[in-house]
Amino acid sequence: MSKSPDTAARHFYGRRHGRPLRAKLRNLVETLLPKVRIELTEGTVPDVDPRELFSGEATFAAAPNAEFWLEIGFGGGEHLAWQAEHHPEVGFIGAEYFFNGIASLLRHIDDRQLKNLRVYEGDVRDLLPKLPDASLTRVFILFPDPWPKSRHNKRRLVQDETLDELARVMADGAELRLGTDDPGYLNWMLEYLMRRDDFVWTARGPQDWRVRTEDWPQTRYERKAIEAGRKPAYLKFRRCRRSH
């Protein structure tokens, strides 16, 4: 995967590899990953057209009202695979840096024979500038690493730079979903998003952010948090036009 100078200089704080993969997952990495992998080219011009990603297999990609959703940091892939299975008319992009998580998602793709899912293997901050304006209608950021120590807060995914890019690639009316079980990160997410005029929190009462909706399946990280006695929060923001 070729990288621009800016990409090469960026540091990602997190594990790249975990335990050695079993034979089936190693085989999927060799045979399936090349078919669903998103490759980036050098330069700063947006050149990852979601419609092109699915043009070979999915007829929906040619529809004028086709939707494309992105999950950032999909972990083991269970949420992303569920969404792709239940929304076959939507094109899904998953971005993940942890290689074992990518392998886990490949198993879900293979088991469920999903044709509407593509994978970016790396830091989403390198992918976002490559996407066209207003090309996504939903984005998920579910239980990202909270980096709870104050000196590490700068490593959090939710930052102005990332939100600026998301605002650019998300269509007006698109939905941004965030989940966290860390109170500090919850306050951080709300602070960074509430001070913007291009995202609006859709909650009307406490239940809107304390309870998952039916179309929001549980992730393994969420389950572990609940088992440990932590209470997750589920945020939904709507992308809207900037006021002038």
C-alpha positions as a Markdown table, in Angstrom:
| # | Residue | x | y | z |
|---|---|---|---|---|
| 1 | Met | 0.0 | 0.0 | 0.0 |
| 2 | Ser | 1.6 | 3.2 | -1.1 |
| 3 | Lys | 1.6 | 6.2 | 1.2 |
| 4 | Ser | 2.0 | 9.9 | 0.8 |
| 5 | Pro | 4.7 | 11.7 | 2.8 |
| 6 | Asp | 2.0 | 13.0 | 5.2 |
| 7 | Thr | 0.7 | 9.5 | 5.7 |
| 8 | Ala | 4.1 | 8.1 | 6.3 |
| 9 | Ala | 4.9 | 10.7 | 9.0 |
| 10 | Arg | 1.7 | 10.0 | 11.0 |
| 11 | His | 2.0 | 7.9 | 14.1 |
| 12 | Phe | -0.8 | 5.5 | 15.1 |
| 13 | Tyr | -1.0 | 4.7 | 18.8 |
| 14 | Gly | -2.3 | 1.1 | 19.1 |
| 15 | Arg | -1.5 | -2.5 | 18.6 |
| 16 | Arg | -1.0 | -3.7 | 15.0 |
| 17 | His | -1.0 | -7.5 | 15.7 |
| 18 | Gly | -2.3 | -9.8 | 18.4 |
| 19 | Arg | -2.1 | -13.6 | 18.7 |
| 20 | Pro | -1.0 | -15.7 | 15.7 |
| 21 | Leu | -3.9 | -16.4 | 13.3 |
| 22 | Arg | -5.4 | -19.8 | 12.9 |
| 23 | Ala | -5.2 | -21.6 | 9.6 |
| 24 | Lys | -8.6 | -20.6 | 8.4 |
| 25 | Leu | -8.1 | -16.9 | 9.1 |
| 26 | Arg | -4.6 | -17.0 | 7.5 |
| 27 | Asn | -6.2 | -18.5 | 4.4 |
| 28 | Leu | -8.9 | -15.7 | 4.3 |
| 29 | Val | -6.2 | -13.1 | 4.6 |
| 30 | Glu | -4.5 | -14.6 | 1.6 |
| 31 | Thr | -7.5 | -15.2 | -0.6 |
| 32 | Leu | -10.4 | -12.9 | 0.5 |
| 33 | Leu | -8.6 | -9.8 | 1.8 |
| 34 | Pro | -7.2 | -8.9 | -1.6 |
| 35 | Lys | -10.7 | -8.9 | -3.1 |
| 36 | Val | -12.2 | -6.5 | -0.5 |
| 37 | Arg | -9.2 | -4.4 | 0.4 |
| 38 | Ile | -9.2 | -0.6 | -0.3 |
| 39 | Glu | -5.9 | 0.6 | -1.7 |
| 40 | Leu | -4.8 | 4.2 | -1.5 |
| 41 | Thr | -2.7 | 6.1 | -4.1 |
| 42 | Glu | -0.3 | 8.9 | -3.5 |
| 43 | Gly | -1.5 | 12.5 | -3.7 |
| 44 | Thr | -4.2 | 14.5 | -1.9 |
| 45 | Val | -7.0 | 14.3 | -4.5 |
| 46 | Pro | -10.0 | 12.3 | -3.3 |
| 47 | Asp | -9.9 | 9.2 | -5.5 |
| 48 | Val | -11.7 | 6.5 | -3.4 |
| 49 | Asp | -15.2 | 6.7 | -5.0 |
| 50 | Pro | -17.5 | 4.4 | -3.0 |
| 51 | Arg | -19.5 | 3.7 | -6.1 |
| 52 | Glu | -16.4 | 2.4 | -7.8 |
| 53 | Leu | -15.6 | 0.1 | -4.9 |
| 54 | Phe | -18.8 | -1.9 | -5.4 |
| 55 | Ser | -19.2 | -1.5 | -9.1 |
| 56 | Gly | -18.1 | -5.0 | -9.9 |
| 57 | Glu | -20.6 | -6.9 | -7.7 |
| 58 | Ala | -23.3 | -4.7 | -6.3 |
| 59 | Thr | -26.0 | -3.4 | -8.6 |
| 60 | Phe | -27.1 | -0.9 | -5.9 |
| 61 | Ala | -23.9 | 1.1 | -6.4 |
| 62 | Ala | -25.2 | 2.5 | -9.7 |
| 63 | Ala | -28.5 | 3.8 | -8.2 |
| 64 | Pro | -28.7 | 7.6 | -7.8 |
| 65 | Asn | -29.8 | 7.3 | -4.2 |
| 66 | Ala | -27.3 | 4.6 | -3.2 |
| 67 | Glu | -26.0 | 4.9 | 0.4 |
| 68 | Phe | -22.5 | 4.2 | 1.7 |
| 69 | Trp | -21.7 | 3.8 | 5.4 |
| 70 | Leu | -18.4 | 3.7 | 7.2 |
| 71 | Glu | -17.4 | 2.1 | 10.5 |
| 72 | Ile | -14.2 | 3.4 | 12.0 |
| 73 | Gly | -12.3 | 0.9 | 14.2 |
| 74 | Phe | -14.7 | -2.0 | 13.8 |
| 75 | Gly | -12.9 | -4.2 | 16.3 |
| 76 | Gly | -13.9 | -7.9 | 15.7 |
| 77 | Gly | -16.3 | -6.9 | 13.0 |
| 78 | Glu | -19.5 | -8.2 | 14.5 |
| 79 | His | -21.4 | -4.9 | 14.4 |
| 80 | Leu | -20.2 | -4.1 | 10.9 |
| 81 | Ala | -21.1 | -7.6 | 9.5 |
| 82 | Trp | -24.5 | -7.4 | 11.2 |
| 83 | Gln | -25.2 | -4.0 | 9.5 |
| 84 | Ala | -24.0 | -5.3 | 6.1 |
| 85 | Glu | -26.2 | -8.4 | 6.4 |
| 86 | His | -29.3 | -6.5 | 7.4 |
| 87 | His | -28.8 | -3.7 | 4.8 |
| 88 | Pro | -27.8 | -5.4 | 1.6 |
| 89 | Glu | -28.7 | -2.3 | -0.4 |
| 90 | Val | -26.0 | -0.3 | 1.4 |
| 91 | Gly | -22.3 | -0.3 | 0.6 |
| 92 | Phe | -20.2 | -0.6 | 3.7 |
| 93 | Ile | -16.6 | 0.5 | 4.4 |
| 94 | Gly | -14.7 | -0.7 | 7.4 |
| 95 | Ala | -11.5 | 0.9 | 8.6 |
| 96 | Glu | -9.4 | -0.9 | 11.1 |
| 97 | Tyr | -5.7 | -0.8 | 12.1 |
| 98 | Phe | -5.6 | -4.0 | 14.3 |
| 99 | Phe | -4.8 | -6.9 | 11.9 |
| 100 | Asn | -6.5 | -9.6 | 14.0 |
| 101 | Gly | -9.7 | -7.6 | 13.9 |
| 102 | Ile | -9.5 | -7.4 | 10.1 |
| 103 | Ala | -9.0 | -11.2 | 10.0 |
| 104 | Ser | -12.1 | -11.6 | 12.3 |
| 105 | Leu | -14.2 | -9.5 | 9.9 |
| 106 | Leu | -13.0 | -11.6 | 7.0 |
| 107 | Arg | -14.5 | -14.6 | 8.7 |
| 108 | His | -17.8 | -12.9 | 9.1 |
| 109 | Ile | -17.7 | -11.9 | 5.4 |
| 110 | Asp | -17.0 | -15.4 | 4.4 |
| 111 | Asp | -19.5 | -17.1 | 6.7 |
| 112 | Arg | -22.3 | -14.7 | 5.7 |
| 113 | Gln | -21.3 | -14.4 | 2.0 |
| 114 | Leu | -21.4 | -10.6 | 2.2 |
| 115 | Lys | -20.9 | -8.8 | -1.1 |
| 116 | Asn | -21.5 | -5.2 | 0.1 |
| 117 | Leu | -18.4 | -4.7 | 2.4 |
| 118 | Arg | -14.9 | -3.3 | 1.7 |
| 119 | Val | -12.0 | -3.0 | 4.1 |
| 120 | Tyr | -9.4 | -0.3 | 4.6 |
| 121 | Glu | -6.4 | -1.8 | 6.5 |
| 122 | Gly | -4.9 | 1.2 | 8.3 |
| 123 | Asp | -5.5 | 4.5 | 10.0 |
| 124 | Val | -8.8 | 6.1 | 8.9 |
| 125 | Arg | -7.2 | 9.5 | 9.0 |
| 126 | Asp | -5.4 | 8.5 | 5.8 |
| 127 | Leu | -8.6 | 7.2 | 4.2 |
| 128 | Leu | -10.9 | 10.2 | 4.9 |
| 129 | Pro | -9.1 | 12.7 | 2.7 |
| 130 | Lys | -9.4 | 10.3 | -0.2 |
| 131 | Leu | -13.2 | 10.1 | 0.0 |
| 132 | Pro | -15.4 | 12.5 | -2.1 |
| 133 | Asp | -17.4 | 15.3 | -0.5 |
| 134 | Ala | -20.8 | 14.2 | 0.9 |
| 135 | Ser | -20.3 | 10.6 | -0.1 |
| 136 | Leu | -21.3 | 8.9 | 3.2 |
| 137 | Thr | -24.8 | 8.8 | 4.8 |
| 138 | Arg | -23.8 | 7.1 | 8.1 |
| 139 | Val | -20.6 | 6.8 | 10.1 |
| 140 | Phe | -20.0 | 4.6 | 13.2 |
| 141 | Ile | -17.3 | 5.3 | 15.9 |
| 142 | Leu | -18.1 | 2.6 | 18.5 |
| 143 | Phe | -16.1 | 2.2 | 21.7 |
| 144 | Pro | -12.8 | 3.7 | 20.5 |
| 145 | Asp | -9.8 | 3.5 | 22.7 |
| 146 | Pro | -10.5 | 6.1 | 25.4 |
| 147 | Trp | -6.8 | 6.9 | 26.2 |
| 148 | Pro | -8.0 | 7.9 | 29.7 |
| 149 | Lys | -4.7 | 9.5 | 31.0 |
| 150 | Ser | -4.8 | 13.2 | 30.3 |
| 151 | Arg | -1.4 | 13.2 | 28.7 |
| 152 | His | -2.7 | 10.7 | 26.1 |
| 153 | Asn | -5.9 | 12.6 | 25.3 |
| 154 | Lys | -4.4 | 13.9 | 22.1 |
| 155 | Arg | -4.4 | 10.3 | 20.8 |
| 156 | Arg | -8.2 | 10.1 | 20.9 |
| 157 | Leu | -9.9 | 9.6 | 17.6 |
| 158 | Val | -12.5 | 12.3 | 18.2 |
| 159 | Gln | -10.6 | 15.5 | 17.5 |
| 160 | Asp | -11.4 | 18.6 | 15.5 |
| 161 | Glu | -9.3 | 17.4 | 12.6 |
| 162 | Thr | -11.2 | 14.2 | 12.3 |
| 163 | Leu | -14.6 | 15.9 | 12.7 |
| 164 | Asp | -13.7 | 18.4 | 10.0 |
| 165 | Glu | -13.0 | 15.5 | 7.6 |
| 166 | Leu | -16.2 | 13.7 | 8.7 |
| 167 | Ala | -18.2 | 16.8 | 8.1 |
| 168 | Arg | -16.8 | 17.1 | 4.6 |
| 169 | Val | -17.4 | 13.4 | 3.6 |
| 170 | Met | -20.8 | 13.1 | 5.2 |
| 171 | Ala | -23.9 | 14.2 | 3.3 |
| 172 | Asp | -26.3 | 16.7 | 4.8 |
| 173 | Gly | -28.7 | 14.7 | 7.0 |
| 174 | Ala | -26.2 | 11.9 | 7.5 |
| 175 | Glu | -26.0 | 10.2 | 10.9 |
| 176 | Leu | -22.9 | 9.9 | 13.1 |
| 177 | Arg | -23.1 | 7.3 | 15.8 |
| 178 | Leu | -20.7 | 7.1 | 18.7 |
| 179 | Gly | -20.5 | 4.7 | 21.6 |
| 180 | Thr | -18.3 | 4.7 | 24.7 |
| 181 | Asp | -18.3 | 3.3 | 28.2 |
| 182 | Asp | -15.7 | 5.8 | 29.5 |
| 183 | Pro | -17.2 | 8.8 | 31.3 |
| 184 | Gly | -14.3 | 11.0 | 30.4 |
| 185 | Tyr | -14.4 | 10.2 | 26.8 |
| 186 | Leu | -18.2 | 10.7 | 26.8 |
| 187 | Asn | -17.7 | 14.2 | 28.1 |
| 188 | Trp | -15.0 | 14.7 | 25.5 |
| 189 | Met | -17.2 | 13.6 | 22.6 |
| 190 | Leu | -20.0 | 15.8 | 23.7 |
| 191 | Glu | -17.7 | 18.8 | 24.2 |
| 192 | Tyr | -16.1 | 18.5 | 20.8 |
| 193 | Leu | -19.4 | 17.9 | 18.9 |
| 194 | Met | -21.7 | 20.2 | 20.7 |
| 195 | Arg | -19.5 | 23.3 | 20.0 |
| 196 | Arg | -19.8 | 22.7 | 16.3 |
| 197 | Asp | -22.5 | 24.0 | 14.0 |
| 198 | Asp | -22.2 | 21.2 | 11.4 |
| 199 | Phe | -23.4 | 18.4 | 13.8 |
| 200 | Val | -26.6 | 18.3 | 15.9 |
| 201 | Trp | -27.2 | 15.9 | 18.8 |
| 202 | Thr | -30.6 | 14.2 | 18.1 |
| 203 | Ala | -31.3 | 13.1 | 21.7 |
| 204 | Arg | -34.6 | 14.4 | 23.2 |
| 205 | Gly | -34.2 | 12.6 | 26.5 |
| 206 | Pro | -31.9 | 10.4 | 28.6 |
| 207 | Gln | -33.2 | 7.2 | 27.1 |
| 208 | Asp | -32.0 | 8.3 | 23.7 |
| 209 | Trp | -28.4 | 8.0 | 24.8 |
| 210 | Arg | -28.6 | 5.4 | 27.6 |
| 211 | Val | -30.3 | 2.6 | 25.5 |
| 212 | Arg | -29.2 | 1.1 | 22.2 |
| 213 | Thr | -31.8 | 1.1 | 19.4 |
| 214 | Glu | -32.8 | -2.1 | 17.8 |
| 215 | Asp | -30.6 | -1.4 | 14.7 |
| 216 | Trp | -27.5 | -1.0 | 16.9 |
| 217 | Pro | -26.2 | -4.5 | 17.8 |
| 218 | Gln | -23.9 | -5.1 | 20.7 |
| 219 | Thr | -20.2 | -5.3 | 20.2 |
| 220 | Arg | -17.8 | -7.5 | 22.1 |
| 221 | Tyr | -16.2 | -4.5 | 23.7 |
| 222 | Glu | -19.6 | -3.2 | 24.9 |
| 223 | Arg | -20.5 | -6.6 | 26.4 |
| 224 | Lys | -17.2 | -6.6 | 28.3 |
| 225 | Ala | -17.9 | -3.1 | 29.6 |
| 226 | Ile | -21.3 | -4.1 | 30.9 |
| 227 | Glu | -19.9 | -7.2 | 32.5 |
| 228 | Ala | -17.4 | -5.0 | 34.3 |
| 229 | Gly | -20.1 | -2.8 | 35.6 |
| 230 | Arg | -19.6 | 0.2 | 33.3 |
| 231 | Lys | -22.6 | 1.9 | 31.6 |
| 232 | Pro | -22.2 | 2.6 | 27.9 |
| 233 | Ala | -23.6 | 5.7 | 26.2 |
| 234 | Tyr | -25.0 | 5.7 | 22.7 |
| 235 | Leu | -24.8 | 9.0 | 20.9 |
| 236 | Lys | -26.4 | 10.0 | 17.6 |
| 237 | Phe | -25.6 | 13.2 | 15.8 |
| 238 | Arg | -27.0 | 14.5 | 12.5 |
| 239 | Arg | -24.8 | 16.2 | 9.9 |
| 240 | Cys | -26.3 | 19.6 | 9.0 |
| 241 | Arg | -25.4 | 22.6 | 6.9 |
| 242 | Arg | -23.2 | 25.2 | 8.5 |
| 243 | Ser | -25.1 | 28.4 | 9.5 |
| 244 | His | -23.9 | 31.7 | 8.0 |
